[in-house]
């Protein structure tokens, strides 16, 4: 029985979808159940299909970041002669062995299309720290700009359940965090089930696929809790958590069966597949709200007319040469107000340099940063990707 052949149902939702098309920057999450096909080893046929689709999208200029589970399953495959243990350290051993095998597999598959890949292992602590968040964001955006496919996973060697508060808990929530981190247009959660159903379709033949969820409420959460996952620690419930986080950040979300033919290509074109969760705010509004909320501005930077023109008219980054003065005490990774000479707000941004650094490099050319400070965090004081212009 195909999941997508089940009848549609509107549960406080609309069955018709009007999805923006096409999407340009996509974060695609591959669940363990998908890339192992429910077994204890990687399914190369499934992975090859997904990689081939990404290669096609890549050739058309689409920007893709992969969040891939499967490290522990991959490690179990490599250490199949080692007796299974239930302890956390052994799971970390499996993850350690499996992660390298997982990335090697992706590297081999993408090499057929002459596409380079990179690996990023993250923990919740990495993104909670100001500098860590900024470093991760800048690195991922730089990889995207270079056309390199980054494969992200949680760092299970460090992030264990016993370290309270430092674990994402599953790659669904990690994928939503990364989608927010890189300002994605779409988060595609690909799994081994066709989307959100009224019940688990593997147990209940009467279960119906929900095409569109306007708002994630208690009823939606209850349906999600009744649909489990065959592999991994995530299930439909964690996918709904991820969808809530992503849509509140201005990102559309689709949950779909990753085994469907050309599923990623079809999703990228806005085709009606799986379950669609529309963004609750536009990305600009979300970014403004984030910059003006919990991480309040820590200081002010006054810039000259040349910098204003570069920022507002040419979508350029803020360079030290354009800075007239910095006020307040702030650190690298803090949000600062960007003002013109008359004190009028022209924008907000995440500073790559502290206020004490700017006292030294303000008004100077970028090529002088290293000699003046003894270190260099980049040519830009505020990169255009980390800036909101009013």
C-alpha positions as CSV (number, residue, x, y, z in Angstrom):
1,X,0.0,0.0,0.0
2,X,1.5,3.3,-1.0
3,X,1.3,6.0,1.6
4,X,0.6,8.7,-1.0
5,X,-2.4,6.8,-2.4
6,X,-4.4,7.2,0.8
7,X,-7.3,9.7,0.7
8,X,-6.8,13.3,1.8
9,X,-8.1,14.7,5.0
10,X,-8.5,18.2,6.3
11,X,-8.0,18.3,10.1
12,X,-8.3,22.0,10.8
13,X,-6.3,22.4,7.6
14,X,-6.8,23.1,3.9
15,X,-6.2,20.3,1.5
16,X,-5.3,22.7,-1.3
17,X,-1.7,24.0,-1.3
18,X,-0.3,27.0,-2.8
19,X,3.4,26.5,-2.4
20,X,5.9,29.1,-3.7
21,X,8.1,27.7,-6.5
22,X,10.8,27.1,-7.1
23,X,12.8,26.9,-3.9
24,X,16.4,27.9,-4.1
25,X,18.1,27.1,-0.8
26,X,17.0,23.7,0.7
27,X,18.0,21.9,3.8
28,X,17.2,18.2,3.3
29,X,17.1,15.8,6.2
30,X,17.6,12.1,5.6
31,X,16.4,9.9,8.4
32,X,18.0,6.6,9.5
33,X,14.9,4.6,8.5
34,X,15.2,6.1,5.0
35,X,18.9,5.6,4.2
36,X,18.9,2.1,5.8
37,X,15.5,1.0,4.5
38,X,14.8,-0.2,8.0
39,X,17.8,-2.5,8.1
40,X,21.0,-2.4,10.1
41,X,23.1,-1.2,7.1
42,X,23.2,1.7,4.6
43,X,21.0,1.2,1.5
44,X,23.2,2.4,-1.3
45,X,20.4,2.3,-3.8
46,X,18.3,4.8,-1.8
47,X,21.4,6.9,-1.1
48,X,22.4,6.9,-4.8
49,X,18.9,8.1,-5.8
50,X,19.0,10.9,-3.3
51,X,22.5,12.0,-4.3
52,X,21.6,11.9,-8.0
53,X,18.6,14.2,-7.4
54,X,20.8,16.6,-5.4
55,X,23.3,16.6,-8.2
56,X,20.6,17.5,-10.7
57,X,19.4,20.4,-8.5
58,X,23.0,21.5,-7.9
59,X,23.6,21.7,-11.7
60,X,20.7,24.1,-11.9
61,X,22.1,26.4,-9.3
62,X,20.1,25.1,-6.3
63,X,21.8,25.3,-2.9
64,X,21.5,22.2,-0.8
65,X,22.6,21.3,2.7
66,X,22.1,17.7,3.9
67,X,21.4,16.7,7.5
68,X,22.0,12.9,7.5
69,X,21.3,10.4,10.2
70,X,22.7,6.9,10.0
71,X,26.1,7.1,11.7
72,X,25.2,4.5,14.4
73,X,23.6,2.2,11.9
74,X,26.6,2.5,9.6
75,X,28.9,1.8,12.6
76,X,26.9,-1.3,13.4
77,X,27.4,-2.5,9.9
78,X,31.1,-2.0,10.1
79,X,31.4,-3.7,13.6
80,X,28.9,-6.4,12.9
81,X,31.3,-9.0,14.4
82,X,31.5,-7.1,17.7
83,X,28.9,-8.1,20.3
84,X,26.2,-5.5,20.7
85,X,26.1,-3.5,23.9
86,X,23.4,-1.2,25.3
87,X,25.8,1.3,26.9
88,X,26.1,4.9,25.8
89,X,29.9,4.6,25.3
90,X,29.4,1.7,22.8
91,X,26.8,3.8,20.9
92,X,29.4,6.5,20.7
93,X,31.9,4.0,19.4
94,X,29.4,3.0,16.7
95,X,28.8,6.6,15.9
96,X,32.5,7.3,15.6
97,X,33.2,4.4,13.3
98,X,30.0,4.9,11.4
99,X,30.4,8.6,10.8
100,X,33.5,8.2,8.8
101,X,32.0,5.4,6.8
102,X,28.8,7.5,6.2
103,X,30.8,10.5,4.9
104,X,33.0,8.3,2.8
105,X,29.9,6.8,1.2
106,X,28.5,10.2,0.4
107,X,31.9,11.3,-0.9
108,X,32.0,8.4,-3.3
109,X,28.5,8.9,-4.5
110,X,28.9,12.6,-5.1
111,X,32.3,12.1,-6.8
112,X,30.4,10.6,-9.8
113,X,29.0,14.1,-10.4
114,X,32.3,15.9,-9.7
115,X,30.8,17.5,-6.5
116,X,32.8,18.1,-3.4
117,X,31.4,17.4,0.0
118,X,32.2,18.7,3.5
119,X,31.3,17.4,6.9
120,X,30.0,19.4,9.9
121,X,29.4,17.8,13.3
122,X,27.5,20.1,15.6
123,X,26.2,20.1,19.2
124,X,23.5,22.2,20.8
125,X,26.3,23.9,22.8
126,X,28.0,25.0,19.5
127,X,24.9,27.0,18.4
128,X,24.1,28.3,21.9
129,X,27.5,30.0,22.1
130,X,27.6,33.4,20.3
131,X,30.9,32.8,18.6
132,X,30.0,29.2,17.9
133,X,26.8,30.2,16.2
134,X,28.5,32.8,14.1
135,X,31.4,30.5,13.1
136,X,29.0,27.7,12.1
137,X,26.8,30.1,10.1
138,X,29.7,31.7,8.3
139,X,31.3,28.3,7.5
140,X,28.0,26.8,6.1
141,X,27.3,29.9,4.1
142,X,30.9,29.9,2.7
143,X,30.5,26.2,1.7
144,X,27.2,27.0,0.0
145,X,28.8,29.9,-1.9
146,X,31.6,27.6,-3.1
147,X,29.1,25.0,-4.4
148,X,30.2,22.4,-1.8
149,X,27.5,20.1,-0.4
150,X,27.8,20.1,3.4
151,X,26.6,17.0,5.2
152,X,25.7,17.8,8.8
153,X,25.2,15.5,11.7
154,X,25.0,15.8,15.5
155,X,28.3,15.1,17.2
156,X,27.4,12.0,19.1
157,X,30.9,11.6,20.4
158,X,30.4,14.7,22.5
159,X,26.6,15.1,22.8
160,X,25.4,12.3,25.1
161,X,22.1,12.1,27.0
162,X,23.9,12.4,30.3
163,X,25.1,15.9,29.4
164,X,21.8,17.6,30.1
165,X,20.8,20.4,27.8
166,X,23.6,19.9,25.3
167,X,21.9,17.4,23.0
168,X,19.5,18.1,20.2
169,X,18.0,14.7,20.8
170,X,17.5,13.9,17.2
171,X,18.5,15.2,13.7
172,X,15.0,16.5,13.0
173,X,15.5,19.4,15.5
174,X,19.1,19.8,14.3
175,X,17.8,20.2,10.7
176,X,15.4,23.0,11.8
177,X,18.3,24.8,13.6
178,X,20.5,24.5,10.5
179,X,17.7,25.7,8.2
180,X,17.4,28.7,10.4
181,X,21.1,29.1,10.5
182,X,21.5,29.3,6.7
183,X,18.2,31.2,6.0
184,X,16.8,28.2,4.0
185,X,13.7,28.6,1.9
186,X,12.6,25.1,2.6
187,X,13.2,22.3,5.1
188,X,12.5,18.9,3.5
189,X,12.2,16.1,6.2
190,X,12.5,12.9,4.2
191,X,11.6,9.7,6.0
192,X,10.2,6.2,5.4
193,X,6.6,7.4,5.6
194,X,4.5,9.6,3.3
195,X,3.9,12.5,5.7
196,X,1.7,13.2,8.7
197,X,-1.3,10.8,9.0
198,X,-4.3,10.7,11.2
199,X,-2.8,7.4,12.6
200,X,0.1,5.1,11.9
201,X,-0.6,3.8,8.3
202,X,1.5,0.8,8.9
203,X,-0.9,-0.3,11.6
204,X,-4.1,1.3,10.6
205,X,-5.3,0.9,7.0
206,X,-7.9,3.7,7.6
207,X,-5.2,6.3,8.3
208,X,-5.4,9.3,6.1
209,X,-2.6,11.6,4.8
210,X,-2.9,15.2,5.8
211,X,-1.8,17.4,2.9
212,X,-1.4,20.8,4.6
213,X,-1.1,21.9,8.2
214,X,-1.8,25.6,8.7
215,X,-1.0,25.6,12.4
216,X,0.6,23.0,14.7
217,X,-1.8,22.5,17.6
218,X,-2.5,19.9,20.2
219,X,-4.5,17.8,17.7
220,X,-1.6,17.7,15.3
221,X,0.8,16.8,18.1
222,X,-1.5,13.9,19.2
223,X,-1.6,12.5,15.7
224,X,2.2,12.8,15.4
225,X,2.7,11.0,18.7
226,X,0.8,8.0,17.3
227,X,3.2,7.5,14.4
228,X,6.5,5.9,15.4
229,X,9.8,5.5,13.5
230,X,11.3,2.1,12.7
231,X,14.9,3.3,13.1
232,X,16.7,6.0,15.0
233,X,15.5,8.1,18.0
234,X,13.3,10.5,16.1
235,X,9.7,9.9,15.1
236,X,6.9,11.9,13.7
237,X,6.6,13.8,17.0
238,X,10.2,15.2,16.6
239,X,9.4,16.1,13.0
240,X,6.5,18.2,14.2
241,X,8.7,19.9,16.7
242,X,11.2,20.6,13.9
243,X,8.4,21.9,11.7
244,X,7.2,24.2,14.5
245,X,10.7,25.7,14.9
246,X,11.3,26.1,11.2
247,X,8.0,27.6,10.3
248,X,8.3,30.1,13.2
249,X,11.6,31.1,11.6
250,X,10.0,31.9,8.2
251,X,10.9,28.5,6.6
252,X,8.4,26.3,4.7
253,X,8.5,22.6,5.7
254,X,7.6,19.4,3.8
255,X,7.5,15.9,5.4
256,X,7.6,13.3,2.7
257,X,8.6,9.7,1.8
258,X,12.2,9.9,0.6
259,X,11.7,6.7,-1.4
260,X,9.3,8.3,-3.8
261,X,10.7,8.8,-7.4
262,X,12.5,12.1,-7.8
263,X,11.0,13.3,-4.5
264,X,13.6,16.1,-3.8
265,X,13.3,17.4,-7.4
266,X,9.5,17.5,-7.2
267,X,9.6,19.2,-3.8
268,X,12.0,21.8,-5.0
269,X,9.5,22.6,-7.8
270,X,6.7,23.1,-5.4
271,X,4.9,19.9,-6.3
272,X,2.1,18.7,-3.9
273,X,3.7,15.8,-2.1
274,X,3.8,14.7,1.5
275,X,2.6,17.1,4.2
276,X,3.2,20.8,3.8
277,X,3.7,23.3,6.7
278,X,3.7,26.9,5.5
279,X,6.0,29.4,7.1
280,X,4.3,31.4,9.8
281,X,6.2,34.6,9.1
282,X,8.3,35.8,6.2
283,X,12.0,35.4,6.6
284,X,12.8,39.1,6.9
285,X,10.2,39.6,9.6
286,X,11.6,36.5,11.4
287,X,15.1,37.8,11.2
288,X,14.1,41.2,12.5
289,X,12.2,39.6,15.4
290,X,15.2,37.5,16.3
291,X,17.7,40.3,16.3
292,X,15.3,42.6,18.3
293,X,14.3,39.9,20.8
294,X,16.3,37.7,23.1
295,X,19.7,38.7,21.7
296,X,19.2,42.5,22.3
297,X,21.6,44.9,20.7
298,X,24.8,45.3,22.7
299,X,26.2,48.4,21.1
300,X,26.1,50.9,18.2
301,X,28.2,51.4,15.1
302,X,28.1,54.7,13.2
303,X,29.0,54.4,9.5
304,X,29.8,56.9,6.8
305,X,27.9,57.7,3.6
306,X,30.0,55.4,1.5
307,X,29.2,52.5,3.8
308,X,25.5,53.3,3.8
309,X,25.4,53.4,0.0
310,X,27.2,50.0,-0.2
311,X,24.8,48.4,2.3
312,X,21.5,49.9,1.2
313,X,22.0,50.2,-2.6
314,X,24.4,47.4,-3.4
315,X,23.7,44.8,-0.8
316,X,27.3,44.8,0.4
317,X,28.8,43.9,3.8
318,X,30.0,46.5,6.3
319,X,33.8,46.9,6.1
320,X,36.0,48.5,8.8
321,X,36.8,51.4,6.4
322,X,33.3,52.6,6.6
323,X,33.1,52.7,10.4
324,X,33.3,56.1,12.0
325,X,32.9,55.1,15.7
326,X,31.6,52.2,17.9
327,X,29.7,52.8,21.1
328,X,29.0,50.5,24.0
329,X,30.9,47.4,25.0
330,X,30.2,44.4,22.8
331,X,31.9,41.2,21.8
332,X,32.3,39.2,18.6
333,X,29.0,37.6,17.8
334,X,26.9,40.3,19.5
335,X,24.1,42.2,17.7
336,X,24.8,45.9,17.1
337,X,22.7,48.8,15.8
338,X,24.1,50.3,12.5
339,X,23.5,54.1,12.4
340,X,24.2,56.9,10.0
341,X,26.1,60.1,10.9
342,X,22.8,61.6,12.2
343,X,22.1,58.7,14.5
344,X,19.3,57.2,12.3
345,X,19.0,53.5,12.3
346,X,19.8,51.9,9.0
347,X,20.0,48.3,10.1
348,X,21.1,45.7,12.6
349,X,23.9,43.1,12.3
350,X,26.0,40.5,14.0
351,X,29.5,41.9,14.5
352,X,32.6,39.8,13.6
353,X,34.7,42.1,15.9
354,X,34.4,43.4,19.4
355,X,34.0,47.1,20.3
356,X,37.7,47.2,21.4
357,X,38.7,45.7,18.1
358,X,36.7,48.4,16.2
359,X,38.4,51.1,18.2
360,X,41.6,50.0,16.5
361,X,40.5,49.0,13.0
362,X,37.6,51.5,12.4
363,X,38.2,53.6,9.4
364,X,41.0,51.3,8.2
365,X,41.2,49.1,5.1
366,X,40.5,45.4,5.6
367,X,44.0,44.4,4.6
368,X,45.3,46.1,7.7
369,X,43.2,44.0,10.2
370,X,45.8,41.3,10.8
371,X,48.7,43.7,11.3
372,X,46.7,46.0,13.6
373,X,45.0,43.2,15.7
374,X,47.3,40.2,15.3
375,X,44.3,38.1,14.2
376,X,41.7,38.3,11.5
377,X,38.0,37.1,11.6
378,X,37.4,38.2,8.0
379,X,37.4,41.3,6.0
380,X,33.8,42.2,7.1
381,X,32.8,43.8,10.4
382,X,29.2,42.7,9.6
383,X,28.7,40.3,6.7
384,X,25.7,40.9,4.5
385,X,24.3,37.5,5.5
386,X,24.3,38.5,9.1
387,X,22.6,41.9,8.6
388,X,19.0,43.3,8.5
389,X,18.7,46.5,6.6
390,X,15.7,48.7,7.5
